[in-house]
């Protein structure tokens, strides 16, 4: 197929594809929003971050526009942030090359700190704590600063339930090592 034929074929389906992607993003965000609004207060309390200092939740997608090169991951969901130094993400995620302990589709909650030193300290503390016996047989995994619960495509109708379950694990986890995790998040 030459370039002209390719553009003609893609040009016919591009508007419909963009509408379908927008609609899908809207449905995912509608399912996630009640969970995020409910759990954001609890998560900020556990992390010793005043809810009043967090903006959001704000609609979030990454990448947020069509891209010409494949991305390692895709996220659709919500974010909250404190100034520009702490971000909390609640997402439905796809990973192009999943690790052995997770599938390509899942819900994710990420705690991201702008300061690299603090970000690495937080990741190290979370991973050290993940080895505690209390968390050994739980269905979620920890990837860096991201809590991940694998889903199957057929589970998309239960997206809110899956995100809520992951939020429960995520909140309980730093609660048990609150002091060390909180220190990693201080501005």
C-alpha angles and dihedrals in degrees: 000000000000125000095262093053091046092052092047093051095044092043091061095055101032097088093048092047092051092049091048092049091048092049092048091050090050092050092049092049092047091054093046100044100078091050092048093048091049097044100037091075092051094045093049090050093051090048090048091240117138110242088219090063092055118087116211156327087246124182110261137190131162119229089023095192137032113289131198096217124059114259122223089231142007125211133190121179142068139315135199124191144186110222104303098309107074129039128182117196128193110188153156102233140193121199119200095208108024121200120245094263097054142042130238094261127053150122117269138194114192129190107201124185119193096216105084095212092051091043091055092044090053092049091048092049093048092049092047090052093045088072092064112120092237091067101037101105101033119125097236129085132209118230110183102303094340125103108210133193114186118230134189120230089249089059095065091101087062094049094124092049092049093048090047091051091050090048089054091054092043093052094045093049101060089036089069093053097026100145097055094042092047091052089058090057101049112124 
